[in-house]
Amino acid sequence: MIGSGHPLGATGIAQTIEITQQLQSCANKRQVENAKIGLIHNMSAAATSSTVLVLER
């Protein structure tokens, strides 16, 4: 996310897209072989809220 400038809200969306691509086996050079479960953990900038998503193929 450093390359994205850490824009408000976009971090969690980008993480979700990455995990979804991994689980769909379409992450190209970043692909983790045989990905079946993905975990996304995102905290707000002020650390006042946190979101955890577990995605499964």
C-alpha positions in Angstrom: 0.0 0.0 0.0 3.0 2.3 0.2 2.8 2.7 -3.6 -0.8 3.8 -3.3 -0.1 6.7 -0.9 -2.4 5.0 1.7 -5.6 6.8 0.5 -8.5 6.8 2.9 -10.7 3.8 2.3 -8.7 2.5 -0.6 -6.4 0.4 1.4 -9.1 -2.1 2.5 -10.5 -2.2 -1.0 -7.1 -2.9 -2.5 -6.4 -5.6 0.1 -9.8 -7.2 -0.7 -9.2 -7.2 -4.4 -5.8 -8.8 -3.9 -7.1 -11.6 -1.8 -10.0 -12.1 -4.2 -7.6 -12.4 -7.1 -5.5 -14.8 -5.2 -8.5 -17.0 -4.4 -9.6 -16.9 -8.1 -6.0 -17.8 -9.2 -5.7 -14.7 -11.4 -3.0 -12.8 -9.5 -0.4 -13.3 -12.2 3.2 -13.0 -10.9 1.9 -12.4 -7.4 0.0 -15.7 -7.3 0.3 -17.8 -4.2 0.1 -21.5 -5.3 -3.1 -23.3 -4.2 -4.5 -20.3 -2.3 -7.7 -21.4 -0.5 -8.2 -19.0 2.4 -7.3 -15.3 2.7 -7.2 -12.9 5.7 -7.6 -9.1 5.4 -6.9 -6.9 8.5 -7.4 -3.2 8.2 -7.2 -0.5 10.9 -8.4 3.1 10.6 -5.8 5.8 10.5 -6.5 6.8 14.1 -6.7 3.2 15.2 -10.3 3.7 16.4 -11.8 0.9 14.4 -10.6 -2.4 12.9 -11.9 -4.8 10.3 -11.0 -8.4 9.8 -12.3 -10.4 6.8 -11.7 -14.1 6.2 -12.4 -15.1 2.6 -12.5 -18.7 1.4 -12.5 -20.2 -2.0 
